[in-house]
Amino acid sequence: MSFSINQVTLTGYAANDAEFINKNDHQIANFTIAVDSSYKKDGKWVNGVEYLRIRVFGKLAEHVSKSVTKGARIELTGMLRNKLFTTKDGQTASDMHVEINRKGSISIFPKKDDSKEETA
């Protein structure tokens, strides 16, 4: 049996303000992070951006929902999750996101016009 670790570390910028959801006493914060993506095509470097959905759970979610604003620099460690579901028209689809729970971490560096750094 092999051993593997599901751990993702990302550094990027918040693409939107975090949204807070309190559902059945489960606290969740959702936001999207934009990370640089470069690759070679026909021998030339092409620059792009990847957008990744982030879900934060537990006590950390409320803090994140108040602190993550569009443009803030984000450094995070979490787990990659892929949830399968059935759409209204019967098709199977997936929801890939990075999940941060009590085992993960996040550092939030406000936009340059703000002056504080927050680490949780």
Phi and psi in degrees as a GROMACS rama.xvg file:
@    title "Ramachandran Plot"
@    xaxis  label "Phi"
@    yaxis  label "Psi"
@TYPE xy
-93.356  157.043  SER-2
-113.079  132.169  PHE-3
-137.427  159.061  SER-4
-121.727  127.599  ILE-5
-92.6082  92.2147  ASN-6
-138.738  131.014  GLN-7
-122.94  133.069  VAL-8
-121.592  125.937  THR-9
-132.012  147.944  LEU-10
-130.664  127.855  THR-11
-168.651  -157.678  GLY-12
-125.721  140.264  TYR-13
-64.8741  126.246  ALA-14
-85.6204  -11.964  ALA-15
-158.403  166.063  ASN-16
-68.7761  145.614  ASP-17
-69.5077  145.334  ALA-18
-108.868  133.868  GLU-19
-104.453  133.384  PHE-20
-128.233  130.352  ILE-21
-116.843  98.6351  ASN-22
-115.881  114.566  LYS-23
52.4003  44.582  ASN-24
64.0745  18.3465  ASP-25
-105.807  119.06  HIS-26
-92.1214  130.537  GLN-27
-136.842  135.776  ILE-28
-118.955  133.57  ALA-29
-120.767  138.352  ASN-30
-158.515  172.272  PHE-31
-117.908  138.973  THR-32
-112.96  138.58  ILE-33
-103.234  126.174  ALA-34
-124.199  146.131  VAL-35
-66.1271  146.62  ASP-36
-141.343  116.586  SER-37
-120.964  143.399  SER-38
-153.378  161.367  TYR-39
-93.7764  133.383  LYS-40
-135.648  121.773  LYS-41
53.6741  38.777  ASP-42
80.2921  1.04879  GLY-43
-118.969  145.451  LYS-44
-76.9213  133.475  TRP-45
-116.769  128.657  VAL-46
-98.1332  139.216  ASN-47
-148.494  -174.35  GLY-48
-133.439  137.037  VAL-49
-109.845  137.804  GLU-50
-110.005  125.081  TYR-51
-123.224  133.608  LEU-52
-80.0548  138.361  ARG-53
-121.451  134.576  ILE-54
-125.017  125.99  ARG-55
-113.635  134.525  VAL-56
-117.403  158.526  PHE-57
80.4099  -156.584  GLY-58
-60.1864  -31.5645  LYS-59
-65.549  -26.0814  LEU-60
-61.1226  -42.2723  ALA-61
-65.2917  -43.3505  GLU-62
-60.9581  -45.5873  HIS-63
-62.458  -41.1852  VAL-64
-63.8104  -26.7695  SER-65
-88.8135  -23.256  LYS-66
-102.249  -29.0886  SER-67
-84.58  114.03  VAL-68
-123.152  155.05  THR-69
-52.0748  129.985  LYS-70
95.0322  -13.1579  GLY-71
-67.8819  141.306  ALA-72
-79.7873  134.236  ARG-73
-124.501  132.365  ILE-74
-120.776  125.523  GLU-75
-143.169  156.766  LEU-76
-130.943  127.985  THR-77
-156.171  -162.369  GLY-78
-116.904  142.08  MET-79
-80.5484  127.999  LEU-80
-124.312  141.482  ARG-81
-131.656  109.422  ASN-82
-104.186  126.34  LYS-83
-90.8683  142.912  LEU-84
-150.046  167.14  PHE-85
-106.297  128.712  THR-86
-76.0494  171.714  THR-87
-59.4594  -30.1382  LYS-88
-92.5766  14.2189  ASP-89
86.9886  3.27844  GLY-90
-83.3867  146.519  GLN-91
-85.0712  131.077  THR-92
-132.721  168.807  ALA-93
-130.669  152.72  SER-94
-121.728  101.171  ASP-95
-95.9251  128.97  MET-96
-153.668  168.287  HIS-97
-100.624  130.143  VAL-98
-109.202  131.392  GLU-99
-116.462  118.607  ILE-100
-123.612  -156.087  ASN-101
-62.9753  -18.1292  ARG-102
-88.7928  -13.3547  LYS-103
-94.4953  -177.622  GLY-104
-149.535  157.707  SER-105
-148.856  136.877  ILE-106
-118.243  134.31  SER-107
-119.462  121.526  ILE-108
-112.81  104.853  PHE-109
-55.277  162.092  PRO-110
-52.3523  156.314  LYS-111
-56.3153  -29.2962  LYS-112
-76.2475  -11.0832  ASP-113
-93.5645  162.145  ASP-114
-118.475  -6.69492  SER-115
-102.577  152.651  LYS-116
-113.154  137.884  GLU-117
-123.211  137.966  GLU-118
-127.992  133.986  THR-119
